[in-house]
């Protein structure tokens, strides 16, 4: 009997999904405590007067790296020893899905580009400086890549994958998107619009997966959206202020600019996410409707 045909330790897919979500939340809490200890204790003992904002940013960045490392390892363990399936079954096949990866990467850049043009055209955005620092860009690149892989493994590769064993694909997509939103509910500056946009983003990130069972579209979209939004264009990323290549000066109502949450908190993002969802639903229904069952 192969590993792919073994009976899972926990038979209910929805229960396995919720257990990993709980473990993911615990990892986030543990990472926050560890990062705070690693950053604050040395700063307090060496007498350095590091600004509080810099300390908090260092804690957030280190916490994200620790969370990603722990969560990736935990997801692999769950898949292998709880689901009794190989980790690559989470959706990492590359060769048949290179076009999906390119589409996802291009989508992130396109949506950010359109949103930025709208802000510039309405006189709500201008860039005041350029901060060219290879170290900051490199850190931003690896952090956003790691976060994209981690969150897609957890929320699409594992949670959505397992939910589809317990319910139809649309219900599974909706539940996974809601859990994705919940996991970001404590982010700084979150509003009802930002929460709605996170839900839409969760639907968009999972749309390709429910048809292809592959993660590369979501990973590349997630990465390009976060990387170009924060480390390149200088916006906040889900409420997290990161050093960007460009220094933006935003003005105007929060519902247009996104406020302190970044573009993900704006109605511009709402419109763009809805349009993208409609587009990809139409395309995938035509391409995959005869090849993919509505149930796994």
Backbone as a ProteinNet text record, in pm:
[ID]
protein_1_A
[PRIMARY]
XXXXXXXXXXXXXXXXXXXXXXXXXXXXXXXXXXXXXXXXXXXXXXXXXXXXXXXXXXXXXXXXXXXXXXXXXXXXXXXXXXXXXXXXXXXXXXXXXXXXXXXXXXXXXXXXXXXXXXXXXXXXXXXXXXXXXXXXXXXXXXXXXXXXXXXXXXXXXXXXXXXXXXXXXXXXXXXXXXXXXXXXXXXXXXXXXXXXXXXXXXXXXXXXXXXXXXXXXXXXXXXXXXXXXXXXXXXXXXXXXXXXXXXXXXXXXXXXXXXXXXXXXXXXXXXXXXXXXXXXXXXXXXXXXXXXXXXX
[TERTIARY]
86	0	89	62.4	143.4	99.8	188.1	156.3	31.3	6.4	-109.1	-242.1	-239.7	-365	-387.5	-300.5	-317.4	-432.7	-498.3	-608.4	-554.1	-605	-556.6	-580.7	-498.2	-514.8	-648.4	-684.8	-814.3	-891.6	-1003.9	-1072.6	-1140.5	-1191	-1265.6	-1169.8	-1183	-1096.2	-1113.8	-1238.3	-1263.3	-1197.4	-1190.9	-1129.7	-978.4	-919.3	-775.2	-742.4	-828.8	-807.5	-811.3	-909.6	-921.7	-806.9	-759.9	-648.2	-520.8	-498.1	-379.4	-394.1	-514.6	-535.8	-503.4	-549.3	-519.9	-369.7	-301.9	-157.5	-86.3	-137.4	-81	-93.9	-208.9	-228.8	-136.2	-116.6	-24.2	117.6	156.1	289	308	205.5	213.6	235.8	163.2	179.3	318.6	364.4	497.2	604.8	588.1	685.9	691.5	575.2	572	645.6	626.3	694.5	845.4	886	1028.5	1094.7	1027.8	1084.3	1097.9	997.7	1004	1120.8	1138.8	1248	1383.3	1397.3	1525	1562.3	1461.9	1488.6	1497	1402.5	1391.2	1497	1526.3	1621.9	1760.3	1819.5	1950.2	1944	1833.5	1820.3	1814.9	1754.9	1742.4	1873.7	1955.5	2078.3	2197.9	2197.1	2312.8	2299.8	2185.8	2168.5	2142.1	2124.4	2099.4	1959.6	1951.3	1822.7	1757.6	1723.9	1658.8	1514.2	1469.9	1330.4	1232.5	1123.4	1025	969.1	947.6	892.4	986.9	1119	1216.3	1217.8	1207.2	1203	1080.7	966.4	843.9	852.2	910.5	924.9	1018.8	1128.3	1220.2	1150.9	1067.7	993.8	897.3	826.2	729.7	800	910.7	983.2	1035.6	1100.4	1154	1041.6	931.4	816.7	761	756.6	706.2	797.2	927.9	1022.2	1007.1	995.9	981.5	849.1	740.6	609.7	613.5	676.4	683.5	759.2	875.2	955.3	879.8	820	745.3	624	550.8	427.2	452.7	558.8	593.5	629	712	749.7	628	539.1	420.9	325.8	310.3	222.5	274.4	405.6	466.5	443.2	459.5	437.5	292.2	199.1	57.2	27.7	77.6	46.5	101.5	222	285.4	231.4	213.1	184.2	38.2	-38.1	-181.1	-264.4	-232.8	-305.9	-256	-131.6	-67.3	-49.5	-10.3	15.2	148.6	213.3	342.4	324.4	419.9	407.2	385.9	442	424.3	279.2	196.7	54.9	-21.6	45.1	-17.3	-42.1	29.3	7.1	130.2	244.4	370	418.5	336.4	377.1	402.8	519.5	560.4	534.7	582.1	584.1	446.9	340.6	210.8	151.3	214.4	149.3	237.3	337.4	422.8	342.2	245.1	162.1	76.9	27.7	-49.2	37.7	163.4	255.1	278.7	302.2	325	200.3	83.3	-42.2	-60.3	-34.1	-47.2	48.6	173.5	273.1	232.3	187.3	147.3	22.2	-67.8	-190.9	-161.2	-68.8	-34.5	17.7	108.7	164.9	57.2	-29.8	-134.4	-231.9	-280.1	-376.3	-313.9	-188.8	-120.9	-99.1	-64	-42.4	-168.5	-280.1	-407.4	-447.4	-435.2	-471.5	-384.6	-256.6	-165.5	-199.3	-230.8	-268.6	-395.8	-489.4	-612.3	-579.7	-491.3	-454.1	-380.2	-292.3	-219.9	-315.5	-406.4	-499.7	-595.1	-625	-716.4	-640.4	-509.6	-424.7	-419.5	-425.2	-416.3	-283.3	-190	-61.7	48	159.1	283.2	398.4	510.3	627.4	724.5	771	853.6	1002.3	1040.2	1182.4	1200.6	1326.2	1364.1	1464.8	1436.2	1525.2	1586.7	1704.2	1767.7	1864.6	1823.1	1905	1890.2	1996.8	1991.8	1957.3	2005.7	1977.1	1829.2	1764.3	1621.5	1540.3	1578	1506.6	1523.2	1643.7	1670	1591	1590.6	1512.4	1364.3	1315.9	1175.9	1142.1	1233.2	1211.1	1196	1292.5	1288.7	1173.1	1142.9	1032.6	900.8	877	751.7	741.5	854.8	853.5	820	881.5	857.7	713.4	661.6	523.2	426.8	452.3	364.3	361.4	478.8	484.6	414.7	443.3	386.4	234.3	181.3	35.8	-38.2	21.2	-46.4	-40.8	68.8	74	-32.8	-45.3	-138.3	-282.8	-316.3	-457.1	-512.8	-431.8	-481.8	-434.9	-303.4	-251.4	-304.9	-321.2	-369	-515.2	-549.4	-684.8	-788.8	-771.9	-868.4	-870.4	-753.9	-742.8	-825.6	-813.5	-884.7	-1032.5	-1066.2	-1208.1	-1281.5	-1211.8	-1274.7	-1304.7	-1248	-1283	-1411.7	-1455.6	-1573	-1692	-1672.8	-1781.1	-1751.7	-1850.3	-1825.9	-1723.4	-1666	-1550.8	-1583.1	-1706.1	-1740.5	-1756.2	-1816.4	-1826.6	-1688.3	-1603.3	-1467.3	-1389.5	-1406	-1338.4	-1383.8	-1514.3	-1568.1	-1517.8	-1518.9	-1474.2	-1325.1	-1245.1	-1100.8	-1070.4	-1145.1	-1124.8	-1162.6	-1268.7	-1309.6	-1203.1	-1145.1	-1039.9	-913.7	-884	-771.6	-791.6	-913.7	-946.1	-932.2	-983.5	-975.6	-831.5	-743.7	-603.7	-534.2	-588.6	-531.3	-610.8	-703.3	-794.4	-728.8	-608.6	-540.9	-437.8	-430.3	-333	-361.3	-258.4	-278.7	-364.2	-457.6	-534.8	-644	-677.9	-778.9	-916.1	-990.2	-1124.8	-1219.5	-1348.3	-1445.2	-1417.5	-1373.1	-1338.9	-1216.8	-1116.2	-997	-1031.4	-1119.7	-1160.8	-1233.6	-1320.3	-1391.3	-1291.7	-1190.2	-1090.6	-1004.5	-973.5	-901.1	-982.7	-1114.5	-1201.7	-1199.9	-1210.1	-1205.1	-1069.5	-962.2	-829.4	-818.5	-876.8	-876.4	-950.6	-1062.1	-1136.1	-1054.3	-989.6	-910.6	-789	-722.5	-606.1	-644.1	-766	-808.7	-879.2	-915.9	-994.9	-923.7	-796.6	-721	-705.7	-686.7	-660.1	-776.5	-899	-1011.7	-1031.6	-970.2	-976.6	-852	-735.8	-610.3	-544.8	-583.4	-517.4	-368.3	-334.9	-195.8	-178.5	-61.8	-39.8	35.1	90.9	183.5	116.5	-5.7	-76.6	-86.9	-134.2	-156	-24.9	78.8	207.5	263.4	260.9	319.9	236.3	104	18.8	39.8	39.6	58.1	192.2	297.1	429.8	437.2	392.6	406.7	322.7	203.4	119.1	189.9	238.1	301.9	435.4	518.6	652.8	648	570.3	565.2	483.4	389.3	311	396.4	476.2	551.7	696	784.8	926.6	957.1	869.4	895.9	821.2	687.2	607.9	593	622.5	624.5	493.8	389	263.6	278.1	188.5	177.7	125.9	168.2	123	35.9	-94.1	-188.7	-164.5	-138.4	-118.9	23.2	115.9	253.9	340.1	400.2	484.3	622.9	658.9	788.7	865	997.2	1078.9	1065.3	1021.4	1001.7	1106.7	1124.6	1213.7	1164.3	1034.4	972.6	905.6	903.7	843.4	714.3	597.5	472.8	418.6	351.9	277.2	131.6	48.9	-92.3	-177.1	-279.1	-376	-513.4	-616.5	-751.1	-820	-944.8	-1022.8	-963.5	-976.1	-918.8	-976.7	-1105.3	-1168.5	-1112.2	-1042.4	-979.6	-832.5	-762.9	-620.1	-591.6	-688.9	-667.8	-622.1	-587.4	-545.1	-419.5	-407.8	-286.8	-277.4	-383.7	-379.6	-312.8	-302.3	-246.3	-356.6	-316.8	-413.5	-518.9	-484.7	-580.9	-699.1	-689.4	-800.2	-883.9	-866	-935.4	-1045.7	-1141	-1246	-1191.4	-1078.4	-1014.4	-980.4	-921.4	-888.6	-1015	-1121.3	-1248.1	-1295	-1297.4	-1343.2	-1251.5	-1121.1	-1026.2	-1034.4	-1048.3	-1059.2	-1187.5	-1297.1	-1424.4	-1413.3	-1356.7	-1340.7	-1251	-1142.1	-1051.6	-1120.8	-1200	-1273.7	-1370	-1444.3	-1538.9	-1466.6	-1352.9	-1276.3	-1226.2	-1163.3	-1106.1	-1213.7	-1325	-1434.1	-1482.9	-1502.1	-1549.4	-1451.5	-1322.5	-1220.5	-1210.3	-1203.8	-1185.5	-1306.6	-1425.7	-1544.2	-1542.6	-1487.7	-1479.1	-1367.8	-1256.2	-1139.6	-1148.5	-1198.4	-1190	-1322.2	-1435.2	-1563.5	-1584.2	-1524.3	-1542.6	-1434	-1336.2	-1225	-1211	-1278.3	-1265.8	-1402.1	-1414.9	-1541.3	-1563.4	-1690.9	-1721.1	-1692.7	-1664.9	-1624.7	-1497.9	-1416.9	-1290.9	-1314.9
-119.9	0	124	219.9	341.7	440.6	541.3	642.2	718.5	735.9	814.5	745.5	612.4	539.7	501.8	543	510.4	589.9	532.1	599.9	705.1	829	933.7	895.8	947.3	923.5	980.5	1097.7	1160.5	1158.6	1091.6	1067.1	1192.4	1281.5	1398.1	1507.3	1542	1644.8	1779.9	1815.8	1945.7	1955.1	1842.8	1843.1	1857.2	1790.1	1805.2	1950.2	2014.1	2153.1	2245.1	2225.1	2310	2287.5	2164.2	2136	2206	2205.1	2275.3	2426	2479	2622.1	2657.6	2576.4	2601	2597.1	2497.5	2486.5	2607.2	2655.7	2773.8	2896.9	2913.9	3027.5	3019.1	2897.5	2878.8	2914.6	2871.6	2905.7	3056.2	3128.8	3274.1	3336.9	3286.5	3338.9	3309.1	3185.5	3147	3230.7	3251.6	3330.3	3473.3	3530.8	3667	3679	3580.1	3580.9	3565.1	3471	3448.9	3572.1	3630.9	3748.3	3864.2	3884.1	3991.3	3969.6	3845.7	3813.2	3836	3792.5	3803.8	3949.5	4032.6	4172	4262	4248.8	4344.6	4324.3	4199.8	4175	4232.1	4203.5	4264.7	4417.1	4472.3	4618.4	4681	4610.5	4663.3	4653.6	4552.7	4531	4609.7	4642.3	4713.2	4865.5	4912.1	5055	5136.5	5072.3	5145.7	5206.5	5330	5399.7	5383.4	5258.2	5230.8	5279.2	5355.4	5402.2	5286.7	5310.4	5204.8	5152.6	5242.2	5200.4	5102.9	5128.7	5038.9	4902.8	4904.1	4777.9	4695.7	4762.6	4691.4	4632.5	4707.1	4656.1	4536.2	4544.1	4430.5	4306.8	4326.6	4215.3	4154.1	4240	4190.9	4109.7	4163.1	4093.8	3959.2	3958.1	3831.9	3733.9	3785.8	3699.8	3633.9	3709.2	3653.1	3541.8	3562.2	3458.1	3332.2	3348.4	3232.7	3161.6	3239.9	3180.6	3099.6	3156.3	3087.1	2955.4	2958.7	2837.2	2729	2767.8	2671.1	2616.6	2704.4	2663.7	2573.5	2602.1	2515.4	2376.4	2370.6	2240.4	2166.4	2239	2177.4	2125.2	2199.8	2156.4	2029	2020.8	1899.9	1781.2	1803.4	1696.1	1649.6	1744	1708.7	1627.8	1674.1	1606.7	1464.2	1448	1316.2	1220	1269.3	1177.5	1177.6	1282.1	1284.4	1246.5	1309.2	1279	1151.3	1111.4	994.2	1013.1	1134.2	1164.9	1235.3	1226.3	1295	1446.3	1523.1	1669.5	1732.3	1672	1730.2	1726.2	1643.8	1638	1762	1851.2	1978.3	2065.2	2037.3	2111.6	2177.1	2106.6	2166.2	2119	2046.4	2006.9	2132.9	2139.6	2262.3	2260.3	2158.2	2160.4	2180.1	2118	2143.7	2279.9	2352.5	2473.6	2598.2	2596.8	2714.7	2835.7	2812.6	2923.7	2981.6	2894.8	2943.3	3030.7	2989	3066.6	3204.8	3209.8	3338	3425	3363.4	3438.6	3498.6	3420	3470.4	3584.7	3568.5	3674	3802.1	3789.2	3905.9	3971.5	3890.9	3945.9	4040.6	4002.1	4088.2	4222.7	4221.6	4345.9	4428.9	4362.5	4434	4503.7	4432.9	4492.6	4609.6	4593.6	4702.9	4822.2	4792.7	4899.3	4979.5	4910.4	4979.1	5062.7	5005.1	5077.6	5201.7	5188.2	5301.8	5411.4	5372.7	5471	5545.9	5475.5	5541.1	5645.2	5610.1	5704	5824.7	5801.6	5912.7	6001.6	5938.7	6014.7	6099.6	6056.3	6131.3	6224.4	6240.4	6328.7	6288.7	6159.4	6110.2	6042.3	6043.8	5977.7	6050.1	6067.4	6107.2	6046.6	6022.6	5967.6	6079.8	6083.4	6194.7	6164.2	6036.8	6001.9	5858.1	5825.8	5688.7	5639.9	5523.9	5465.2	5339.9	5355.8	5244	5174.9	5062.7	4985.7	4838.1	4779.1	4640.3	4545.9	4577.7	4492.7	4488.8	4607.1	4613.3	4538.1	4556.8	4487.3	4336.4	4292.8	4149.2	4088.5	4157.8	4110.2	4105.5	4211.9	4215.6	4104.3	4077.3	3971.4	3835.8	3801.6	3669.8	3659.1	3767.9	3762.9	3740.3	3814.7	3799.9	3664.3	3614.3	3481.4	3374.4	3384.9	3286.3	3292.7	3414.3	3429.9	3372.8	3398.4	3347.6	3195.6	3133	2986.3	2932.9	2992.8	2945.9	2956.7	3075.1	3093.6	3011.7	2994.1	2912.5	2764.4	2718.8	2580.3	2556.1	2649.2	2631.8	2644.7	2756.9	2788	2726.5	2711.5	2648	2502.5	2480.3	2345.3	2247.9	2293	2201.1	2224.4	2344.8	2367.9	2353.1	2423	2411.7	2270.4	2211.6	2074.4	1978.4	1989	1897	1930.5	2058.6	2095.3	2038.6	2029.7	1976.8	1827.8	1762.2	1622.1	1608.8	1720	1714.5	1791.7	1873.2	1956.2	1989.2	2047.8	2080.8	2193	2209	2297.4	2443.1	2487.1	2627.3	2655.8	2563.5	2579.2	2575.5	2483.9	2474.4	2603.5	2659.6	2784.3	2897.3	2907	3013.2	2999.3	2877	2855.1	2885.1	2839.4	2864.1	3013.1	3086.4	3231.1	3300.3	3253.3	3310.4	3284.4	3164.9	3132.6	3215	3237.7	3322.6	3464.6	3514.2	3647.8	3651.9	3549.9	3542	3544.1	3475.4	3468.7	3604.1	3694.9	3829	3933.3	3888.3	3979.4	4070.3	4035.5	4118.9	4211.9	4216	4303.3	4450.4	4532.9	4674	4747.8	4829.6	4917.3	4850.1	4725.2	4655	4720.7	4729.9	4786.3	4685	4718.2	4627.9	4612.5	4720.2	4712.3	4624.3	4640.2	4557.2	4409.9	4381.6	4243.1	4185.6	4266.3	4221.1	4193.7	4277.9	4258.2	4135.2	4107.9	3985.5	3862.8	3870.7	3759.9	3741.3	3851.9	3844.7	3791.7	3836.5	3787.3	3637.4	3589.8	3446.8	3367.4	3422.4	3357.5	3355.7	3468.1	3478.3	3386.7	3380.2	3293.2	3145.8	3110.7	2970.8	2932.4	3030.2	3001.8	2903.9	2930.8	2841.6	2703.6	2698.8	2571.4	2474.3	2522.6	2429.4	2366.1	2425.8	2366.1	2284	2324.5	2260.9	2177.7	2197	2133.8	2169.1	2289.5	2332	2469.1	2492.1	2612.4	2724.7	2698.2	2795.9	2926.5	2923.4	3048.5	3132.2	3070.7	3143	3191.8	3107.8	3148.3	3269.4	3264	3372.5	3499.7	3487.6	3605.4	3667.4	3583.2	3629.4	3701.9	3641.4	3702.4	3835.4	3839.5	3962.7	4075.2	4043.5	4145.6	4204.2	4118.9	4166.7	4236.3	4176.9	4231.1	4367.3	4378.5	4506	4610	4563.7	4656.4	4721.6	4642.8	4694.6	4730.8	4631.2	4660.5	4742.7	4743.2	4821.2	4954.5	4950.9	5073.4	5148.5	5083.4	5153.3	5160.7	5092.1	5089	4998.1	5015.2	4916.5	4785.1	4674.8	4542.8	4482.9	4485	4435.9	4502.1	4632	4706.7	4709	4639	4632.4	4731.9	4829.9	4929.1	4872.2	4858.2	4805.8	4911.3	4902.6	4997.3	4968.1	5067.9	5049.5	5120.8	5074.1	5141.3	5283.4	5299.4	5430.3	5475.3	5605.2	5662.3	5734.3	5672.5	5733.8	5835.4	5936.2	6032	6022.5	5966	5945.1	6051.3	6093.5	6186.4	6151.5	6195.1	6162.7	6069.6	6035	5950.9	5811.3	5754.6	5622.1	5514.4	5530.1	5426.1	5423.3	5530.4	5533.5	5492	5537.1	5507.8	5379.8	5335.7	5219.7	5255.1	5381.8	5423.1	5351.2	5325.1	5262.8	5113.9	5056	4914	4892.3	4998	4983.7	4966.3	4942.1	4929.9	4823.7	4722.8	4615.6	4664.7	4787.1	4843.1	4941.3	4947.3	5046	4983.9	5068.2	5023	4998	5057.9	5028.4	4880.4	4828.4	4685.4	4600.6	4645.8	4571.6	4552.3	4661.7	4656	4566.5	4582.4	4503.9	4355	4321.3	4180.3	4117.4	4191.7	4139.4	4116.9	4211.3	4197.1	4078.7	4063.4	3951	3817.9	3812.9	3690.1	3652.5	3749.3	3722.8	3675	3738.9	3700.6	3557.7	3523.7	3390.7	3282.9	3315.4	3218.3	3186.6	3289.2	3268.7	3185	3217	3144.2	2999.5	2978.1	2842.6	2754.3	2812.1	2732.6	2682.3	2762.9	2720.4	2619.1	2637.4	2552.5	2420.5	2424.4	2307.1	2237.7	2294.1	2239.9	2095.7	2053	1915	1820	1874.9	1791	1776.1	1863.2	1859.7	1843.6	1746.7	1725.1	1833.6	1858	1955.6	1900.6	1774.3	1715.5	1637.4	1636.6	1564.4	1416.4
0	0	0	-88.2	-95.5	10.2	34.1	136	100.9	-31.3	-73.3	-49.2	-21.9	-3.4	142.7	231.8	372.5	431.7	530.5	598.2	693.1	687.6	778.7	924.5	1012	1155.3	1201.8	1151.1	1177	1045.7	1042.3	915.8	861.1	947	900.3	850.8	723.4	667.3	733.8	767.3	830	967.1	1039.4	1172.2	1161.2	1063.2	1041.4	1007.7	927.4	889.2	1011.1	1097.6	1216.1	1313.6	1324.2	1413.6	1366.7	1235.1	1186.4	1205.7	1184.7	1207.6	1352.7	1446	1587.8	1612.3	1553.6	1570.2	1509.1	1397	1331.7	1421.3	1483.8	1573.2	1694.5	1746.1	1858.4	1815.2	1694.9	1642.4	1635.9	1593.7	1584.1	1720.9	1820.8	1957.2	2012	1992.8	2040.3	1971.8	1840.1	1764.5	1815.8	1848.9	1902.2	2034.2	2121.2	2251.2	2232.8	2148.6	2124.5	2064.1	1965.2	1899.1	1997	2081	2180.2	2276.3	2319.7	2411.9	2345.3	2221.9	2150.3	2123.7	2093.9	2057.5	2180	2271.4	2381.9	2489.3	2525	2633.3	2601.6	2484.5	2455	2449.7	2395.6	2387.6	2526.7	2621.7	2757.5	2835.3	2802	2878.1	2824.8	2693.8	2639.5	2648.9	2700	2723.1	2599.2	2484	2359.9	2361.8	2312.2	2309.5	2171.8	2138.5	2010.5	2015.4	1916.5	1916	1927	1998.6	2021.1	1889.2	1791.1	1662.3	1591.8	1601.8	1539.8	1608	1741.6	1814.6	1775.9	1767.1	1732	1592.4	1499.2	1362.9	1359.5	1436.1	1442.7	1499.6	1601.5	1662.8	1561.6	1488.2	1390	1281.4	1228	1120.6	1168.8	1285.9	1338.3	1369.4	1424	1454	1328.4	1218.3	1092.3	1041.1	1051.4	1008	1092.5	1225.1	1313.7	1287.4	1272.8	1244	1115.1	1012.1	883.7	895.5	961.1	974.8	1053	1165	1245.9	1171.6	1102.6	1036.9	916.7	841.3	728	778.4	882.6	938.6	991.9	1060.1	1118.1	1010	901.5	792.9	728	708.8	652.7	745.8	875.5	973.4	971	970.4	964.3	838.6	725	598.2	595.9	646.8	639.9	745.4	868.1	977.7	1022.4	992.6	1024.4	902	788.8	665.1	599.4	630.7	570.8	419.7	380.9	240.2	228.3	113.5	97.5	95.2	146.3	149.7	12.8	-92.3	-225.9	-272.7	-207.8	-244	-199	-126.1	-89.8	-212.6	-321.7	-445.9	-503	-501.7	-546	-682.3	-757.2	-892.2	-975.6	-1039.7	-1108	-1258.7	-1327.5	-1474.2	-1539.6	-1490.4	-1557.6	-1522.9	-1427.9	-1374.6	-1382.5	-1470.8	-1484.7	-1531.3	-1618.7	-1667.8	-1555.3	-1465.4	-1350.9	-1260.8	-1241.2	-1158.1	-1218.2	-1348.3	-1415.8	-1409.2	-1425	-1416.8	-1278.4	-1175.4	-1039.2	-1010.7	-1051.9	-1030.8	-1103.5	-1226	-1305.4	-1247.6	-1191.2	-1134.9	-1018.8	-930.6	-818.6	-864.4	-961.6	-1014.2	-1082.8	-1160	-1234.6	-1140.3	-1038.8	-945.7	-870.1	-826.7	-757.2	-850.3	-975.5	-1071.2	-1097.5	-1114.8	-1139.5	-1017.8	-898.7	-776.8	-759.9	-787.4	-774.9	-876	-997.7	-1100	-1060.4	-998.2	-952.4	-845.7	-751.5	-645.3	-701.7	-798.7	-860.5	-939.8	-1014.7	-1098.7	-1015.8	-893.6	-806	-710.8	-737	-655.7	-508.8	-483.7	-346.7	-316.4	-413	-392.7	-468.5	-400.6	-466	-387.8	-455.3	-386.7	-356	-233.6	-187.3	-189.1	-194.9	-191.5	-239	-264.8	-300.9	-197.8	-139.3	-38.6	-99.7	-159.2	-228.1	-133.6	-80.4	12.9	-21.8	-74	-119.1	-4.3	116.4	231.4	264.8	265.5	295	189.2	62.3	-45.1	-33.7	0.3	11.8	126.8	241	355.2	318.7	253.7	212.1	115.4	22.6	-76.6	-8.2	76.1	139.8	239.1	309.6	404.9	332.3	222.7	150.1	79.7	31.3	-30.4	72.9	190.7	296.2	345.9	362.4	407.2	304.3	175.8	70.7	70.5	78.2	80.2	204.8	319.4	445.8	447.4	415.8	424.6	319.9	202.9	101.1	136.2	192.8	240.8	346.3	440.3	551.6	506.4	439.1	414	286.1	183.7	61.9	53.1	63.9	48.5	151.3	276.7	380	416.8	461.1	511.4	400.4	289.2	179.3	123.2	107.9	58.2	142.6	273.2	361.9	373.3	368.3	371.1	249.8	137.5	15.4	25.2	125.1	148.3	228.1	291	377.8	323.5	221.5	167	22	-49.5	-189.7	-199.9	-318	-333.8	-302.2	-330.4	-305.9	-157.4	-85.7	60	123	75.7	127.7	101.5	-18.1	-52.4	39.5	63	148.1	291.9	344.3	481.9	495.3	400.1	407	398.9	315.6	305.1	435.3	500.5	629.2	736.2	736.6	833.1	804.8	677.6	638.2	691.1	680.2	731.6	883.6	949.6	1095.2	1143.5	1072.6	1113.2	1104.4	1023.9	1010.1	1089.2	1171.1	1240.1	1341.8	1389	1488.5	1426.3	1293.8	1228.6	1260.6	1272.3	1307.9	1205.3	1254.9	1167.3	1087.3	1120.2	1040.8	1058.1	948	946.9	884.3	882.1	819.9	670.4	605.7	462.8	443.3	529.2	519.9	540.9	636.8	661.5	540.6	479.1	358.9	246.4	234.5	129.5	155.4	281.9	315.1	277.6	300	260.8	109.9	36	-110.7	-157.7	-91.9	-127.8	-102.7	8	36.3	-70.6	-118.8	-227.1	-354.9	-385.4	-507.6	-503.4	-388.4	-373.3	-385.2	-342.6	-348.5	-476.6	-559.7	-679.5	-772.6	-800	-887.4	-825	-692.5	-625.9	-637.1	-625.4	-627.1	-764.6	-867.6	-1000.7	-1033.7	-983.3	-1023.3	-914.9	-787.6	-672.6	-670.2	-713.2	-720.4	-654.9	-593.4	-513.9	-585.5	-702.8	-758.5	-799.8	-846.6	-875.8	-748.9	-641	-515.6	-454.9	-456	-400	-474.1	-607	-685.6	-678.1	-673.6	-657.2	-519.5	-417.8	-280.1	-265.8	-322.6	-313.2	-387.1	-510.9	-589	-530.3	-481.1	-418.2	-295.3	-206.2	-83.6	-110.4	-196	-218.6	-287.2	-393	-464.4	-386.6	-306.2	-225.1	-116.6	-44.3	68.1	37.5	19.5	-1.9	-126.9	-225.9	-347.1	-346.3	-339.1	-349.9	-218.1	-106.9	20.2	95.5	48.4	122.9	244.5	341.8	448.8	389.7	448.9	404.2	513.3	493.6	594.4	729.5	726.2	849.4	901.4	834.4	881.3	804.3	872.5	804.6	776.1	649.2	610.7	531.7	534.9	459.7	311	233.4	90.7	8.4	-113.6	-207.6	-234.5	-253.3	-273.2	-144.2	-121.4	-0.9	-39.9	-19	-63.2	36.5	-16	66.7	23	110.2	78.4	145.1	75.8	133.3	77.3	148.8	104.8	202.5	175.7	267.9	280.1	400.9	426.8	337.1	301.4	220	78.6	39.5	-91.9	-83.8	19.8	32.6	110.3	191.4	276.8	416	438	571.2	615.2	746	799.7	766.7	714.1	677.9	542.7	462.8	329.1	225.6	102.8	-7.1	17.8	96.1	124.6	207.3	259.6	335.7	257.2	125.1	42.9	-41.6	-80.5	-171.4	-311.8	-344.4	-473.1	-480.4	-371.1	-366.2	-373.1	-308.6	-312.6	-456.4	-531.2	-670.3	-753.4	-737	-816.1	-783.9	-654.9	-617.1	-672.9	-666.8	-719.4	-869.3	-941.3	-1085.8	-1119.9	-1045.4	-1069.2	-1040.8	-934.2	-902	-1014	-1063.7	-1171.9	-1297	-1327	-1445.3	-1435.4	-1322.9	-1309.6	-1295.8	-1232.3	-1226.7	-1368.4	-1449	-1586.8	-1667	-1655.4	-1731.4	-1684.7	-1553.7	-1502	-1527.4	-1523.4	-1553.1	-1696.9	-1786	-1925.8	-1947.3	-1877.4	-1900.7	-1825.8	-1700.9	-1613.7	-1584.1	-1624	-1580.8	-1619.5	-1729.8	-1775.2	-1725.8	-1652.3	-1609.8	-1459.2	-1384	-1238.8	-1176	-1090.4	-1020.2	-916.7	-885.2	-781.2	-642.1	-633.4	-506.6	-527.8	-423.8	-435.8	-420.2
[MASK]
++++++++++++++++++++++++++++++++++++++++++++++++++++++++++++++++++++++++++++++++++++++++++++++++++++++++++++++++++++++++++++++++++++++++++++++++++++++++++++++++++++++++++++++++++++++++++++++++++++++++++++++++++++++++++++++++++++++++++++++++++++++++++++++++++++++++++++++++++++++++++++++++++++++++

